[in-house]
Amino acid sequence: MKKVMFVCTGNTCRSPMAEYLLKDLIKKADITDIKVTSAGLKAEENSVISKNATTALKKYGITVRRFKPKRTTADLCSKQNAIICMTQNQKKYFVGFNNVYTIDELTGAHEITDPYGGDQTVYDECAKQLKFACEKIFELLTKE
Protein backbone atom coordinates (compact mmCIF):
# COMPACT_ATOMS: atom_id res chain seq x y z
CA MET A 1 0.00 0.00 0.00
CA LYS A 2 1.38 3.39 -1.02
CA LYS A 3 0.50 6.21 1.35
CA VAL A 4 0.63 9.84 0.23
CA MET A 5 -0.06 12.90 2.34
CA PHE A 6 -0.52 16.44 1.05
CA VAL A 7 0.48 19.24 3.42
CA CYS A 8 -0.38 22.93 3.52
CA THR A 9 -0.75 25.43 6.34
CA GLY A 10 -4.27 25.01 7.73
CA ASN A 11 -5.58 21.91 5.93
CA THR A 12 -8.67 23.85 4.86
CA CYS A 13 -7.86 24.79 1.25
CA ARG A 14 -4.94 23.45 -0.80
CA SER A 15 -4.11 20.12 0.80
CA PRO A 16 -7.72 18.90 1.04
CA MET A 17 -8.35 19.93 -2.58
CA ALA A 18 -5.24 17.99 -3.62
CA GLU A 19 -6.33 15.02 -1.52
CA TYR A 20 -9.76 14.87 -3.13
CA LEU A 21 -8.45 15.47 -6.66
CA LEU A 22 -5.91 12.64 -6.37
CA LYS A 23 -8.45 10.33 -4.72
CA ASP A 24 -10.80 10.99 -7.63
CA LEU A 25 -8.14 9.95 -10.17
CA ILE A 26 -7.36 6.82 -8.16
CA LYS A 27 -11.04 5.89 -7.86
CA LYS A 28 -11.68 6.39 -11.58
CA ALA A 29 -8.72 4.11 -12.37
CA ASP A 30 -10.09 1.50 -9.93
CA ILE A 31 -6.81 1.43 -7.98
CA THR A 32 -7.00 0.18 -4.41
CA ASP A 33 -3.38 0.17 -3.22
CA ILE A 34 -2.86 3.93 -2.88
CA LYS A 35 -4.14 5.79 0.17
CA VAL A 36 -4.26 9.60 0.17
CA THR A 37 -4.69 11.96 3.08
CA SER A 38 -3.85 15.54 3.95
CA ALA A 39 -2.82 17.59 6.97
CA GLY A 40 -1.83 21.10 7.93
CA LEU A 41 1.21 22.46 9.70
CA LYS A 42 -1.01 24.77 11.74
CA ALA A 43 -4.39 23.11 11.37
CA GLU A 44 -6.78 24.09 14.12
CA GLU A 45 -9.09 21.73 15.91
CA ASN A 46 -12.73 22.52 15.07
CA SER A 47 -11.85 24.17 11.74
CA VAL A 48 -13.57 23.11 8.53
CA ILE A 49 -12.71 22.90 4.86
CA SER A 50 -13.22 26.20 3.08
CA LYS A 51 -16.58 26.64 1.37
CA ASN A 52 -14.78 28.05 -1.67
CA ALA A 53 -12.58 24.93 -1.79
CA THR A 54 -15.62 22.64 -1.82
CA THR A 55 -17.23 24.78 -4.52
CA ALA A 56 -14.07 24.57 -6.63
CA LEU A 57 -14.02 20.78 -6.27
CA LYS A 58 -17.68 20.51 -7.30
CA LYS A 59 -16.66 21.90 -10.69
CA TYR A 60 -14.69 18.66 -11.13
CA GLY A 61 -17.61 16.52 -10.01
CA ILE A 62 -16.17 15.98 -6.53
CA THR A 63 -18.36 16.25 -3.44
CA VAL A 64 -16.72 16.65 -0.04
CA ARG A 65 -18.36 14.90 2.87
CA ARG A 66 -17.19 14.75 6.47
CA PHE A 67 -13.76 16.31 6.01
CA LYS A 68 -12.09 17.31 9.26
CA PRO A 69 -8.79 19.21 9.04
CA LYS A 70 -5.95 17.65 11.00
CA ARG A 71 -2.52 18.79 12.11
CA THR A 72 0.69 17.12 10.98
CA THR A 73 2.27 14.97 13.66
CA ALA A 74 5.46 12.92 13.70
CA ASP A 75 3.35 9.76 14.01
CA LEU A 76 1.17 10.64 11.02
CA CYS A 77 4.21 11.61 8.93
CA SER A 78 6.08 8.40 9.80
CA LYS A 79 3.28 6.33 8.23
CA GLN A 80 3.55 8.00 4.79
CA ASN A 81 5.55 6.90 1.76
CA ALA A 82 5.46 10.44 0.42
CA ILE A 83 4.70 13.80 2.01
CA ILE A 84 3.93 16.46 -0.60
CA CYS A 85 4.10 20.11 0.44
CA MET A 86 2.62 23.03 -1.44
CA THR A 87 5.72 25.21 -0.96
CA GLN A 88 9.43 24.93 -0.30
CA ASN A 89 8.95 26.81 2.97
CA GLN A 90 6.55 24.13 4.24
CA LYS A 91 9.03 21.40 3.36
CA LYS A 92 11.51 22.93 5.81
CA TYR A 93 9.33 21.77 8.71
CA PHE A 94 10.08 18.11 7.99
CA VAL A 95 13.63 17.81 9.26
CA GLY A 96 14.66 14.18 9.53
CA PHE A 97 12.18 12.87 6.96
CA ASN A 98 13.64 11.82 3.60
CA ASN A 99 10.29 11.29 1.87
CA VAL A 100 9.21 14.95 1.68
CA TYR A 101 8.72 16.71 -1.65
CA THR A 102 7.17 19.87 -2.99
CA ILE A 103 4.60 19.97 -5.77
CA ASP A 104 7.22 21.79 -7.83
CA GLU A 105 9.85 19.06 -7.34
CA LEU A 106 7.49 16.29 -8.41
CA THR A 107 5.59 17.94 -11.23
CA GLY A 108 7.44 21.04 -12.45
CA ALA A 109 4.35 23.05 -11.53
CA HIS A 110 5.00 26.19 -9.57
CA GLU A 111 4.40 26.37 -5.85
CA ILE A 112 0.70 26.44 -5.06
CA THR A 113 -0.21 29.82 -3.58
CA ASP A 114 -2.57 29.81 -0.62
CA PRO A 115 -6.05 30.93 -1.76
CA TYR A 116 -7.18 31.56 1.82
CA GLY A 117 -9.20 34.77 1.97
CA GLY A 118 -9.52 35.01 -1.80
CA ASP A 119 -12.71 34.97 -3.82
CA GLN A 120 -14.06 31.98 -5.72
CA THR A 121 -11.96 32.70 -8.82
CA VAL A 122 -8.78 32.44 -6.71
CA TYR A 123 -9.92 29.05 -5.38
CA ASP A 124 -10.91 27.87 -8.86
CA GLU A 125 -7.46 28.77 -10.17
CA CYS A 126 -5.84 26.97 -7.25
CA ALA A 127 -7.94 23.86 -7.93
CA LYS A 128 -6.94 24.01 -11.60
CA GLN A 129 -3.25 24.10 -10.67
CA LEU A 130 -3.74 21.27 -8.20
CA LYS A 131 -5.60 19.16 -10.75
CA PHE A 132 -2.66 19.48 -13.15
CA ALA A 133 -0.22 18.59 -10.36
CA CYS A 134 -2.32 15.63 -9.18
CA GLU A 135 -2.45 14.22 -12.70
CA LYS A 136 1.36 14.28 -12.79
CA ILE A 137 1.61 12.76 -9.31
CA PHE A 138 -0.88 10.06 -10.32
CA GLU A 139 1.35 9.19 -13.29
CA LEU A 140 4.36 8.91 -10.97
CA LEU A 141 2.46 6.69 -8.53
CA THR A 142 1.12 4.33 -11.18
CA LYS A 143 4.07 3.99 -13.56
CA GLU A 144 5.79 1.30 -11.50
C-alpha atoms as an extended CHARMM CRD file, in Angstrom:
* protein
*
       144  EXT
         1         1  MET       CA              0.0000000000        0.0000000000        0.0000000000  PROA      1               0.0000000000
         2         2  LYS       CA              1.3850000000        3.3910000000       -1.0220000000  PROA      2               0.0000000000
         3         3  LYS       CA              0.4960000000        6.2140000000        1.3500000000  PROA      3               0.0000000000
         4         4  VAL       CA              0.6260000000        9.8400000000        0.2270000000  PROA      4               0.0000000000
         5         5  MET       CA             -0.0650000000       12.9020000000        2.3400000000  PROA      5               0.0000000000
         6         6  PHE       CA             -0.5220000000       16.4430000000        1.0530000000  PROA      6               0.0000000000
         7         7  VAL       CA              0.4800000000       19.2400000000        3.4160000000  PROA      7               0.0000000000
         8         8  CYS       CA             -0.3750000000       22.9300000000        3.5240000000  PROA      8               0.0000000000
         9         9  THR       CA             -0.7520000000       25.4260000000        6.3440000000  PROA      9               0.0000000000
        10        10  GLY       CA             -4.2670000000       25.0090000000        7.7320000000  PROA      10              0.0000000000
        11        11  ASN       CA             -5.5800000000       21.9090000000        5.9250000000  PROA      11              0.0000000000
        12        12  THR       CA             -8.6680000000       23.8540000000        4.8630000000  PROA      12              0.0000000000
        13        13  CYS       CA             -7.8590000000       24.7880000000        1.2490000000  PROA      13              0.0000000000
        14        14  ARG       CA             -4.9390000000       23.4500000000       -0.7990000000  PROA      14              0.0000000000
        15        15  SER       CA             -4.1100000000       20.1190000000        0.7970000000  PROA      15              0.0000000000
        16        16  PRO       CA             -7.7190000000       18.8990000000        1.0350000000  PROA      16              0.0000000000
        17        17  MET       CA             -8.3470000000       19.9310000000       -2.5760000000  PROA      17              0.0000000000
        18        18  ALA       CA             -5.2390000000       17.9920000000       -3.6250000000  PROA      18              0.0000000000
        19        19  GLU       CA             -6.3340000000       15.0190000000       -1.5160000000  PROA      19              0.0000000000
        20        20  TYR       CA             -9.7560000000       14.8710000000       -3.1340000000  PROA      20              0.0000000000
        21        21  LEU       CA             -8.4490000000       15.4660000000       -6.6560000000  PROA      21              0.0000000000
        22        22  LEU       CA             -5.9100000000       12.6410000000       -6.3730000000  PROA      22              0.0000000000
        23        23  LYS       CA             -8.4490000000       10.3320000000       -4.7210000000  PROA      23              0.0000000000
        24        24  ASP       CA            -10.8020000000       10.9950000000       -7.6320000000  PROA      24              0.0000000000
        25        25  LEU       CA             -8.1400000000        9.9520000000      -10.1710000000  PROA      25              0.0000000000
        26        26  ILE       CA             -7.3640000000        6.8210000000       -8.1590000000  PROA      26              0.0000000000
        27        27  LYS       CA            -11.0390000000        5.8890000000       -7.8550000000  PROA      27              0.0000000000
        28        28  LYS       CA            -11.6800000000        6.3880000000      -11.5840000000  PROA      28              0.0000000000
        29        29  ALA       CA             -8.7150000000        4.1100000000      -12.3660000000  PROA      29              0.0000000000
        30        30  ASP       CA            -10.0870000000        1.4950000000       -9.9300000000  PROA      30              0.0000000000
        31        31  ILE       CA             -6.8140000000        1.4250000000       -7.9790000000  PROA      31              0.0000000000
        32        32  THR       CA             -7.0010000000        0.1770000000       -4.4130000000  PROA      32              0.0000000000
        33        33  ASP       CA             -3.3840000000        0.1720000000       -3.2160000000  PROA      33              0.0000000000
        34        34  ILE       CA             -2.8590000000        3.9290000000       -2.8790000000  PROA      34              0.0000000000
        35        35  LYS       CA             -4.1350000000        5.7900000000        0.1680000000  PROA      35              0.0000000000
        36        36  VAL       CA             -4.2610000000        9.5980000000        0.1670000000  PROA      36              0.0000000000
        37        37  THR       CA             -4.6900000000       11.9610000000        3.0780000000  PROA      37              0.0000000000
        38        38  SER       CA             -3.8490000000       15.5440000000        3.9520000000  PROA      38              0.0000000000
        39        39  ALA       CA             -2.8200000000       17.5920000000        6.9660000000  PROA      39              0.0000000000
        40        40  GLY       CA             -1.8300000000       21.1020000000        7.9350000000  PROA      40              0.0000000000
        41        41  LEU       CA              1.2100000000       22.4590000000        9.7010000000  PROA      41              0.0000000000
        42        42  LYS       CA             -1.0050000000       24.7700000000       11.7410000000  PROA      42              0.0000000000
        43        43  ALA       CA             -4.3910000000       23.1110000000       11.3750000000  PROA      43              0.0000000000
        44        44  GLU       CA             -6.7820000000       24.0870000000       14.1220000000  PROA      44              0.0000000000
        45        45  GLU       CA             -9.0910000000       21.7260000000       15.9100000000  PROA      45              0.0000000000
        46        46  ASN       CA            -12.7300000000       22.5180000000       15.0700000000  PROA      46              0.0000000000
        47        47  SER       CA            -11.8470000000       24.1660000000       11.7420000000  PROA      47              0.0000000000
        48        48  VAL       CA            -13.5720000000       23.1070000000        8.5250000000  PROA      48              0.0000000000
        49        49  ILE       CA            -12.7050000000       22.8990000000        4.8600000000  PROA      49              0.0000000000
        50        50  SER       CA            -13.2150000000       26.2020000000        3.0800000000  PROA      50              0.0000000000
        51        51  LYS       CA            -16.5800000000       26.6440000000        1.3720000000  PROA      51              0.0000000000
        52        52  ASN       CA            -14.7800000000       28.0450000000       -1.6730000000  PROA      52              0.0000000000
        53        53  ALA       CA            -12.5760000000       24.9270000000       -1.7940000000  PROA      53              0.0000000000
        54        54  THR       CA            -15.6170000000       22.6380000000       -1.8180000000  PROA      54              0.0000000000
        55        55  THR       CA            -17.2260000000       24.7830000000       -4.5150000000  PROA      55              0.0000000000
        56        56  ALA       CA            -14.0670000000       24.5670000000       -6.6350000000  PROA      56              0.0000000000
        57        57  LEU       CA            -14.0210000000       20.7750000000       -6.2650000000  PROA      57              0.0000000000
        58        58  LYS       CA            -17.6840000000       20.5090000000       -7.2990000000  PROA      58              0.0000000000
        59        59  LYS       CA            -16.6570000000       21.8980000000      -10.6910000000  PROA      59              0.0000000000
        60        60  TYR       CA            -14.6870000000       18.6590000000      -11.1330000000  PROA      60              0.0000000000
        61        61  GLY       CA            -17.6090000000       16.5250000000      -10.0060000000  PROA      61              0.0000000000
        62        62  ILE       CA            -16.1690000000       15.9790000000       -6.5260000000  PROA      62              0.0000000000
        63        63  THR       CA            -18.3640000000       16.2460000000       -3.4360000000  PROA      63              0.0000000000
        64        64  VAL       CA            -16.7220000000       16.6510000000       -0.0360000000  PROA      64              0.0000000000
        65        65  ARG       CA            -18.3570000000       14.8950000000        2.8710000000  PROA      65              0.0000000000
        66        66  ARG       CA            -17.1930000000       14.7500000000        6.4750000000  PROA      66              0.0000000000
        67        67  PHE       CA            -13.7640000000       16.3070000000        6.0120000000  PROA      67              0.0000000000
        68        68  LYS       CA            -12.0900000000       17.3070000000        9.2570000000  PROA      68              0.0000000000
        69        69  PRO       CA             -8.7890000000       19.2090000000        9.0380000000  PROA      69              0.0000000000
        70        70  LYS       CA             -5.9450000000       17.6550000000       10.9990000000  PROA      70              0.0000000000
        71        71  ARG       CA             -2.5170000000       18.7900000000       12.1100000000  PROA      71              0.0000000000
        72        72  THR       CA              0.6850000000       17.1180000000       10.9780000000  PROA      72              0.0000000000
        73        73  THR       CA              2.2660000000       14.9730000000       13.6550000000  PROA      73              0.0000000000
        74        74  ALA       CA              5.4580000000       12.9240000000       13.7000000000  PROA      74              0.0000000000
        75        75  ASP       CA              3.3510000000        9.7620000000       14.0090000000  PROA      75              0.0000000000
        76        76  LEU       CA              1.1730000000       10.6430000000       11.0220000000  PROA      76              0.0000000000
        77        77  CYS       CA              4.2090000000       11.6050000000        8.9290000000  PROA      77              0.0000000000
        78        78  SER       CA              6.0820000000        8.3950000000        9.7960000000  PROA      78              0.0000000000
        79        79  LYS       CA              3.2800000000        6.3350000000        8.2280000000  PROA      79              0.0000000000
        80        80  GLN       CA              3.5530000000        7.9960000000        4.7920000000  PROA      80              0.0000000000
        81        81  ASN       CA              5.5510000000        6.8970000000        1.7620000000  PROA      81              0.0000000000
        82        82  ALA       CA              5.4590000000       10.4430000000        0.4220000000  PROA      82              0.0000000000
        83        83  ILE       CA              4.7010000000       13.8000000000        2.0060000000  PROA      83              0.0000000000
        84        84  ILE       CA              3.9280000000       16.4630000000       -0.5950000000  PROA      84              0.0000000000
        85        85  CYS       CA              4.0980000000       20.1110000000        0.4410000000  PROA      85              0.0000000000
        86        86  MET       CA              2.6180000000       23.0260000000       -1.4420000000  PROA      86              0.0000000000
        87        87  THR       CA              5.7210000000       25.2080000000       -0.9600000000  PROA      87              0.0000000000
        88        88  GLN       CA              9.4300000000       24.9290000000       -0.2990000000  PROA      88              0.0000000000
        89        89  ASN       CA              8.9530000000       26.8120000000        2.9740000000  PROA      89              0.0000000000
        90        90  GLN       CA              6.5460000000       24.1330000000        4.2380000000  PROA      90              0.0000000000
        91        91  LYS       CA              9.0290000000       21.3960000000        3.3590000000  PROA      91              0.0000000000
        92        92  LYS       CA             11.5140000000       22.9260000000        5.8070000000  PROA      92              0.0000000000
        93        93  TYR       CA              9.3270000000       21.7740000000        8.7140000000  PROA      93              0.0000000000
        94        94  PHE       CA             10.0760000000       18.1150000000        7.9950000000  PROA      94              0.0000000000
        95        95  VAL       CA             13.6280000000       17.8110000000        9.2580000000  PROA      95              0.0000000000
        96        96  GLY       CA             14.6580000000       14.1810000000        9.5270000000  PROA      96              0.0000000000
        97        97  PHE       CA             12.1800000000       12.8740000000        6.9560000000  PROA      97              0.0000000000
        98        98  ASN       CA             13.6430000000       11.8160000000        3.5960000000  PROA      98              0.0000000000
        99        99  ASN       CA             10.2940000000       11.2950000000        1.8680000000  PROA      99              0.0000000000
       100       100  VAL       CA              9.2080000000       14.9510000000        1.6750000000  PROA      100             0.0000000000
       101       101  TYR       CA              8.7160000000       16.7150000000       -1.6470000000  PROA      101             0.0000000000
       102       102  THR       CA              7.1720000000       19.8700000000       -2.9950000000  PROA      102             0.0000000000
       103       103  ILE       CA              4.5960000000       19.9660000000       -5.7660000000  PROA      103             0.0000000000
       104       104  ASP       CA              7.2230000000       21.7880000000       -7.8320000000  PROA      104             0.0000000000
       105       105  GLU       CA              9.8510000000       19.0650000000       -7.3390000000  PROA      105             0.0000000000
       106       106  LEU       CA              7.4930000000       16.2950000000       -8.4150000000  PROA      106             0.0000000000
       107       107  THR       CA              5.5950000000       17.9410000000      -11.2320000000  PROA      107             0.0000000000
       108       108  GLY       CA              7.4360000000       21.0350000000      -12.4470000000  PROA      108             0.0000000000
       109       109  ALA       CA              4.3510000000       23.0460000000      -11.5350000000  PROA      109             0.0000000000
       110       110  HSD       CA              4.9980000000       26.1940000000       -9.5700000000  PROA      110             0.0000000000
       111       111  GLU       CA              4.4020000000       26.3690000000       -5.8450000000  PROA      111             0.0000000000
       112       112  ILE       CA              0.7040000000       26.4400000000       -5.0590000000  PROA      112             0.0000000000
       113       113  THR       CA             -0.2100000000       29.8170000000       -3.5840000000  PROA      113             0.0000000000
       114       114  ASP       CA             -2.5690000000       29.8100000000       -0.6190000000  PROA      114             0.0000000000
       115       115  PRO       CA             -6.0480000000       30.9340000000       -1.7620000000  PROA      115             0.0000000000
       116       116  TYR       CA             -7.1820000000       31.5600000000        1.8160000000  PROA      116             0.0000000000
       117       117  GLY       CA             -9.2050000000       34.7680000000        1.9730000000  PROA      117             0.0000000000
       118       118  GLY       CA             -9.5240000000       35.0070000000       -1.7970000000  PROA      118             0.0000000000
       119       119  ASP       CA            -12.7100000000       34.9730000000       -3.8210000000  PROA      119             0.0000000000
       120       120  GLN       CA            -14.0590000000       31.9850000000       -5.7190000000  PROA      120             0.0000000000
       121       121  THR       CA            -11.9550000000       32.6980000000       -8.8240000000  PROA      121             0.0000000000
       122       122  VAL       CA             -8.7830000000       32.4350000000       -6.7140000000  PROA      122             0.0000000000
       123       123  TYR       CA             -9.9170000000       29.0460000000       -5.3810000000  PROA      123             0.0000000000
       124       124  ASP       CA            -10.9140000000       27.8700000000       -8.8560000000  PROA      124             0.0000000000
       125       125  GLU       CA             -7.4570000000       28.7650000000      -10.1720000000  PROA      125             0.0000000000
       126       126  CYS       CA             -5.8350000000       26.9730000000       -7.2510000000  PROA      126             0.0000000000
       127       127  ALA       CA             -7.9380000000       23.8600000000       -7.9290000000  PROA      127             0.0000000000
       128       128  LYS       CA             -6.9440000000       24.0100000000      -11.6030000000  PROA      128             0.0000000000
       129       129  GLN       CA             -3.2470000000       24.1030000000      -10.6700000000  PROA      129             0.0000000000
       130       130  LEU       CA             -3.7380000000       21.2690000000       -8.1950000000  PROA      130             0.0000000000
       131       131  LYS       CA             -5.6000000000       19.1620000000      -10.7550000000  PROA      131             0.0000000000
       132       132  PHE       CA             -2.6570000000       19.4790000000      -13.1550000000  PROA      132             0.0000000000
       133       133  ALA       CA             -0.2200000000       18.5890000000      -10.3620000000  PROA      133             0.0000000000
       134       134  CYS       CA             -2.3150000000       15.6290000000       -9.1810000000  PROA      134             0.0000000000
       135       135  GLU       CA             -2.4530000000       14.2250000000      -12.7020000000  PROA      135             0.0000000000
       136       136  LYS       CA              1.3620000000       14.2820000000      -12.7940000000  PROA      136             0.0000000000
       137       137  ILE       CA              1.6150000000       12.7560000000       -9.3120000000  PROA      137             0.0000000000
       138       138  PHE       CA             -0.8810000000       10.0590000000      -10.3220000000  PROA      138             0.0000000000
       139       139  GLU       CA              1.3510000000        9.1930000000      -13.2940000000  PROA      139             0.0000000000
       140       140  LEU       CA              4.3560000000        8.9070000000      -10.9720000000  PROA      140             0.0000000000
       141       141  LEU       CA              2.4640000000        6.6920000000       -8.5300000000  PROA      141             0.0000000000
       142       142  THR       CA              1.1170000000        4.3340000000      -11.1810000000  PROA      142             0.0000000000
       143       143  LYS       CA              4.0730000000        3.9860000000      -13.5580000000  PROA      143             0.0000000000
       144       144  GLU       CA              5.7880000000        1.2950000000      -11.5000000000  PROA      144             0.0000000000
